[in-house]
């Protein structure tokens, strides 16, 4: 099988024997016009459902690699055949070096991103801290993205509106920072996806819908602001004929500290049974579109500098969210199988045997808390849980009174040598609430 991808981003061709892909497409209930030539390619991007999430993200890299080859004539069969032979040997992406100081992380990163050229964003990212040279780039990037996104998303930054329960964020109606900052944040989020990283982004699914031109709905508003969402749903479900008299609503809404007309002179237009759906739709449109149009477009413009829209359109909104924030594909035995050991620990060491017995016996919620403790997130990178490769080592100079510690940057679990299973369980569960972990060097 060979893969070739057009650099005008209209198709992926997977060259397989005709009978094989003909059967697959027939079973999918489709009737594409396929040649009977055994070398005929399947144009897979006509059927994006056939690609898993990892394959779609990899398309971003293939596109960047092919762009580096310059103009390619995809109508020339000789050129196509040459590309097929070279498909597995495309030159690697050049490197985009991002040098930042921990003490000035956001300022350094945003300044360097602002000065970079567009083509730099589709290169292989290499984050460089002054005190960490030639170390694991995956760990360095994890630290970088977790720290800078945490700084930019916190309430004190002034960049985003937070709901009452602090479970979700959105763009503010009146920003307190310059608009350009949202453009740079969009580039950062694009770099997260392009470089196979994940970060905690408590946006509703509506953000990822809007990236691919899917309209947000009332369900998205329920996710962002449950109280308002429920009240609007209750309005739609109200069975009485006296909507106008009983509820006394007008076409205005209180949002982000302001009372806003949803239509011209909205305070004078009463909500009744016949126009209540129009009112609900207007509320949803105001929150997700009208009130934040300029800021969202800046964010989107930045994101698309890294992730081209034509490729992004192959993703479902949920897939974009998972590419950026991680998946829920938990396979705890793979986490165990991929673990590494140092400092005298090994797979058959009594402390390690006890640890895994205790860990695998935890509830799902407790295991997810351990992931937060270890990685800063309770979700799994799209490369899979086995790519985490946790390293377990003894905690230096520890006693049974010490709690386990972690170095999040390098996914190191520093585990005291507890003598009993009960102590292991008790100390591990005591440590989990300290979910910020450590970024020590």
For each residue, the residues with C-beta under 8 A, 3 or more apart:
1: 14 15 16
2: 14 15 84 87 88
3: 12 13 14 15 62 87
4: 12 13 15 41 80 83 84 87
5: 11 12 13 59 62 63 66
6: 9 10 11 12 13 72 74
7: 63 66 67 69 72 74
8: 74 310
9: 6 63 308 310 311
10: 6 45 310
11: 5 6 43 44 45 46
12: 3 4 5 6 43 44 45 51 59 62
13: 3 4 5 6 41 42 43 44
14: 1 2 3 21 41 42 44
15: 1 2 3 4 39 41 84
16: 1 20 21 42
17: 20 21 38
18: 21 22 34 35 36 37 38 39 40
19: 22 23 38
20: 16 17 23 24
21: 14 16 17 18 24 25 34 42
22: 18 19 25 26 34
23: 19 20 26 27
24: 20 21 27 28 42
25: 21 22 28 30 31 32 34 42 47
26: 22 23 29 30 31
27: 23 24
28: 24 25 47 50
29: 26
30: 25 26 47
31: 25 26
32: 25 43 46
33:
34: 18 21 22 25 40 42
35: 18 40
36: 18 40
37: 18 40
38: 17 18 19
39: 15 18
40: 18 34 35 36 37
41: 4 13 14 15
42: 13 14 16 21 24 25 34 47
43: 11 12 13 32 46 47
44: 11 12 13 14 47 48 50 51
45: 10 11 12 48 51 314
46: 11 32 43
47: 25 28 30 42 43 44 50
48: 44 45 51 56 314 315
49:
50: 28 44 47
51: 12 44 45 48 55 56 59 314
52: 55 56
53: 56 57 315 319 322 323 327 382
54: 57 58 382 383
55: 51 52 58 59
56: 48 51 52 53 59 60 311 314 315 319 323
57: 53 54 60 61 193 194 196 323 382
58: 54 55 61 62
59: 5 12 51 55 56 62 63 311 314
60: 56 57 63 64 122 193 194 306 307 308 311
61: 57 58 64 65 93 194
62: 3 5 12 58 59 65 66 90
63: 5 7 9 59 60 66 67 122 308 311
64: 60 61 67 68 93 122 123
65: 61 62 68 69 90 91 92 93
66: 5 7 62 63 69 72 90
67: 7 63 64 122
68: 64 65 91 93 94
69: 7 65 66 72 90 91
70:
71:
72: 6 7 66 69 79 83
73: 76 79
74: 6 7 8 79 80
75:
76: 73 79 80
77: 80 81
78: 81 82
79: 72 73 74 76 82 83
80: 4 74 76 77 83 84
81: 77 78 84 85
82: 78 79 85 86
83: 4 72 79 80 86 87
84: 2 4 15 80 81 87
85: 81 82
86: 82 83 89 90
87: 2 3 4 83 84 90
88: 2
89: 86
90: 62 65 66 69 86 87
91: 65 68 69
92: 65 124
93: 61 64 65 68 122 123 124
94: 68 123 124
95: 123 124 125 126
96: 116 120 121 123 124 125 126
97: 126 128
98: 109 112 113 125 126 127 128 144
99: 108 112 128 130
100: 104 105 108 109 112 127 128 129 144
101: 104 105 108 129 130
102: 105 129 147
103:
104: 100 101 107 108
105: 100 101 102 108 109 144 147 148 151
106: 109 110 148 151 152
107: 104 110 111
108: 99 100 101 104 105 111 112
109: 98 100 105 106 112 113 144 148 188
110: 106 107 113 114 181 184
111: 107 108 114 115
112: 98 99 100 108 109 115 116
113: 98 109 110 116 184 187 188
114: 110 111 180 184
115: 111 112
116: 96 112 113 120 121
117: 120
118: 121 305
119: 122 123
120: 96 116 117 123
121: 96 116 118 187 190 191 194 305 306
122: 60 63 64 67 93 119 194 306
123: 64 93 94 95 96 119 120
124: 92 93 94 95 96 195
125: 95 96 98 141 191 194 195
126: 95 96 97 98 137
127: 98 100 137 140 141 144
128: 97 98 99 100 132 133 140
129: 100 101 102 132 140
130: 99 101
131: 441
132: 128 129 135 140 441
133: 128
134:
135: 132 139 140
136: 139 140 410
137: 126 127 140 141
138: 141 142
139: 135 136 142 143 409 410 411
140: 127 128 129 132 135 136 137 143 144 409
141: 125 127 137 138 144 145 195 197
142: 138 139 145 146 197 375 376 408 409
143: 139 140 146 147 408 409 439
144: 98 100 105 109 127 140 141 147 148
145: 141 142 148 149 188 191 192 197 199
146: 142 143 149 150 199 200 376 377 408
147: 102 105 143 144 150 151 439
148: 105 106 109 144 145 151 152 188
149: 145 146 152 153 188 192 199 200 201
150: 146 147 153 154 200
151: 105 106 147 148 154 157
152: 106 148 149 157 159 181 185 188
153: 149 150 157 159 160 169 200 201 202
154: 150 151 157
155: 160 162 166
156:
157: 151 152 153 154 160 177
158: 175 176 177
159: 152 153 172 175 177 181 182 185
160: 153 155 157 169 170 171 172
161: 169 170 171 172 173 256
162: 155 166 168 169
163: 166 167 168 169 170 224 225 226
164: 225 227
165: 226
166: 155 162 163
167: 163 202
168: 162 163 202 203 204 223 224 225
169: 153 160 161 162 163 202 203
170: 160 161 163 203 204 224 287 292
171: 160 161 175 182 291 292 295 296 299
172: 159 160 161 175 176 256 292 295
173: 161 255 256 258 291 292
174: 256 258
175: 158 159 171 172 178 179 182 295
176: 158 172
177: 157 158 159 181
178: 175 181
179: 175 182 183 294 295 298
180: 114 183 184 298
181: 110 152 159 177 178 184 185
182: 159 171 175 179 185 186 295 296 298 299 302
183: 179 180 186 187 298 299 301 302
184: 110 113 114 180 181 187 188 302
185: 152 159 181 182 188 189 299 302
186: 182 183 189 190 298 299 300 301 302 303 304 305
187: 113 121 183 184 190 191 302 303 305 306
188: 109 113 145 148 149 152 184 185 191 192 302
189: 185 186 192 193 199 201 299 302 303 324
190: 121 186 187 193 194 302 303 304 305 306 307
191: 121 125 145 187 188 194 195 197 306
192: 145 149 188 189 195 197 198 199 324
193: 57 60 189 190 196 197 306 307 320 323 324
194: 57 60 61 121 122 125 190 191 306 307
195: 124 125 141 191 192
196: 57 193 381 382 383
197: 141 142 145 191 192 193 381
198: 192 324 325 326 377 379 380 381 382
199: 145 146 149 189 192 324 325 377
200: 146 149 150 153 325 376 377
201: 149 153 189 207 324 325
202: 153 167 168 169
203: 168 169 170 206 207 208
204: 168 170 207 216 220 223 224
205: 208 209 220 223 317 318 321
206: 203 209 210 216 220 221 223 224 288
207: 201 203 204 210 211 321
208: 203 205 211 212 317 318 320 321 324
209: 205 206 212 214 215 216 220 317
210: 206 207 213 214 216 288 289 296 300
211: 207 208 300 303 312 317 320
212: 208 209 309 312 313 315 317 320
213: 210
214: 209 210 317
215: 209
216: 204 206 209 210 220 221 284 288 289
217: 220 221 284
218: 221 222 229 232 233 236 280 284
219: 222 223 229
220: 204 205 206 209 216 217 223 224 284 288
221: 206 216 217 218 224 225 228 229 232 283 284 287 288
222: 218 219 225 226 229 230 233
223: 168 204 205 206 219 220 226 229
224: 163 168 170 204 206 220 221 229 287
225: 163 164 168 221 222 228 229 287
226: 163 165 222 223 229 230
227: 164 230 231
228: 221 225 231 232 283
229: 218 219 221 222 223 224 225 226 232 233
230: 222 226 227 233 234
231: 227 228 234 235
232: 218 221 228 229 235 236 280 283 284
233: 218 222 229 230 236 237
234: 230 231 237 238
235: 231 232 238 243 247 249 271 276 279 280
236: 218 232 233 276 277 280
237: 233 234
238: 234 235 243 246 247 276
239:
240: 243 246
241: 273
242: 245 246
243: 235 238 240 246 247 249 271 272 273 276
244: 247 248 249 270 271 272 273
245: 242 248
246: 238 240 242 243
247: 235 238 243 244 271
248: 244 245 270
249: 235 243 244 270 271 279
250: 266 267 268 269 270 271
251: 261 262 263 266 267 269 271 279 282
252: 259 260 261 262 266 267
253: 259 260 262 283 286
254: 258 259 260
255: 173 258 260 286 287 291
256: 161 172 173 174 291
257:
258: 173 174 254 255
259: 252 253 254
260: 252 253 254 255 266 286 291
261: 251 252 264 265 266 267
262: 251 252 253 266 279 282 283 286
263: 251 266 269 282
264: 261
265: 261 268 269
266: 250 251 252 260 261 262 263 269
267: 250 251 252 261
268: 250 265
269: 250 251 263 265 266
270: 244 248 249 250
271: 235 243 244 247 249 250 251 275 276 279
272: 243 244 275 276
273: 241 243 244 276
274:
275: 271 272 278 279
276: 235 236 238 243 271 272 273 279 280
277: 236 280 281
278: 275 281 282
279: 235 249 251 262 271 275 276 282 283
280: 218 232 235 236 276 277 283 284
281: 277 278 284 285
282: 251 262 263 278 279 285 286
283: 221 228 232 253 262 279 280 286 287
284: 216 217 218 220 221 232 280 281 287 288
285: 281 282 288 289 290
286: 253 255 260 262 282 283 289 290 291
287: 170 221 224 225 255 283 284 291 292
288: 206 210 216 220 221 284 285 292
289: 210 216 285 286 292 293 296
290: 285 286 293
291: 171 173 255 256 260 286 287
292: 170 171 172 173 287 288 289 295 296
293: 289 290 296 297
294: 179 297 298
295: 171 172 175 179 182 292 298 299
296: 171 182 210 289 292 293 299 300
297: 293 294 300 301
298: 179 180 182 183 186 294 295 301 302
299: 171 182 183 185 186 189 295 296 302 303
300: 186 210 211 296 297 303 304
301: 183 186 297 298 304 305
302: 182 183 184 185 186 187 188 189 190 298 299 305 306
303: 186 187 189 190 211 299 300 306 307
304: 186 190 300 301 307 308 309 312
305: 118 121 186 187 190 301 302
306: 60 121 122 187 190 191 193 194 302 303
307: 60 190 193 194 303 304 311 312
308: 9 60 63 304 311 312
309: 212 304 312 313
310: 8 9 10 313
311: 9 56 59 60 63 307 308 314
312: 211 212 304 307 308 309 315 320
313: 212 309 310
314: 45 48 51 56 59 311
315: 48 53 56 212 312 319 320 323
316: 319 320
317: 205 208 209 211 212 214 320 321
318: 205 208 321 322
319: 53 56 315 316 322 323
320: 193 208 211 212 312 315 316 317 323 324
321: 205 207 208 317 318 324 325
322: 53 318 319 325 326 327 379 382
323: 53 56 57 193 315 319 320 382
324: 189 192 193 198 199 201 208 320 321
325: 198 199 200 201 321 322 377 379
326: 198 322 377 379 380 381 382
327: 53 322 379 380 381 382
328: 379 380
329: 380 384 385
330: 364 367 368 380 385
331: 334 335 384 385 386
332: 335 336 359 360 367 385
333: 336 337 360
334: 331 337 338 384 385 386
335: 331 332 338 339 385 386 388 390
336: 332 333 339 356 359 360
337: 333 334 386
338: 334 335 385 386 387 388 389 390
339: 335 336 347 389 390 391 392
340: 389 390 391 392
341: 345 346 347 349 352 391 392 393
342: 345 391 392 393
343: 393 394
344: 349 394
345: 341 342 349 351 352 392 393 394 415
346: 341 349 352
347: 339 341 352
348: 352 353
349: 341 344 345 346 352 353
350: 353 354
351: 345 354 355 415 417 418 424
352: 341 345 346 347 348 349 355 356 392
353: 348 349 350 356 357
354: 350 351 357 358 418 420 421 424
355: 351 352 358 359 392 415 424 428
356: 336 352 353 359 360
357: 353 354 360 361 421
358: 354 355 361 362 421 424 425 428
359: 332 336 355 356 362 367 370 428
360: 332 333 336 356 357
361: 357 358 425
362: 358 359 366 367 370
363: 366 367
364: 330 367 368
365: 368 369
366: 362 363 369 370 429 432
367: 330 332 359 362 363 364 370 371
368: 330 364 365 371 372 378
369: 365 366 372 373 378 432 433 435
370: 359 362 366 367 373 374 428 432
371: 367 368 374 375 377 378 379 380
372: 368 369 375 376 377 378 432 435
373: 369 370 406 431 432 434 435 437
374: 370 371 388 390 406 408 411 413 437
375: 142 371 372 388 408 411
376: 142 146 200 372 408 435 436 437
377: 146 198 199 200 325 326 371 372
378: 368 369 371 372
379: 198 322 325 326 327 328 371
380: 198 326 327 328 329 330 371 384 385 388
381: 196 197 198 326 327 384 385 387 388
382: 53 54 57 196 198 322 323 326 327
383: 54 196 387
384: 329 331 334 380 381 387
385: 329 330 331 332 334 335 338 380 381 388
386: 331 334 335 337 338 389
387: 338 381 383 384
388: 335 338 374 375 380 381 385 411
389: 338 339 340 386 411
390: 335 338 339 340 374 411 412 413
391: 339 340 341 342 410 411 412 413
392: 339 340 341 342 345 352 355 412 413 415
393: 341 342 343 345 412 413 414 415
394: 343 344 345 398 414 415 416 417
395: 398 402 404 405 414 415 416
396: 414
397:
398: 394 395 402 414 416 417
399: 402 416
400: 416 417 418 419 423 427
401:
402: 395 398 399 416 427
403: 416 427 430 431 434
404: 395 413 414 415 416 427 428 431
405: 395 413 414 431 438
406: 373 374 411 412 413 414 437 438
407: 410 411 412 414 437 438 439 440
408: 142 143 146 374 375 376 411 437 438 439
409: 139 140 142 143 439 440 441
410: 136 139 391 407
411: 139 374 375 388 389 390 391 406 407 408
412: 390 391 392 393 406 407
413: 374 390 391 392 393 404 405 406
414: 393 394 395 396 398 404 405 406 407
415: 345 351 355 392 393 394 395 404
416: 394 395 398 399 400 402 403 404 427
417: 351 394 398 400
418: 351 354 400 423 424 427
419: 400 423
420: 354 423 424
421: 354 357 358 424 425
422: 425 426
423: 400 418 419 420 426 427
424: 351 354 355 358 418 420 421 427 428
425: 358 361 421 422 428 429
426: 422 423 429 430
427: 400 402 403 404 416 418 423 424 430 431
428: 355 358 359 370 404 424 425 431 432
429: 366 425 426 432
430: 403 426 427 433
431: 373 403 404 405 427 428 434
432: 366 369 370 372 373 428 429 435
433: 369 430
434: 373 403 431 437
435: 369 372 373 376 432
436: 376
437: 373 374 376 406 407 408 434
438: 405 406 407 408
439: 143 147 407 408 409
440: 407 409
441: 131 132 409
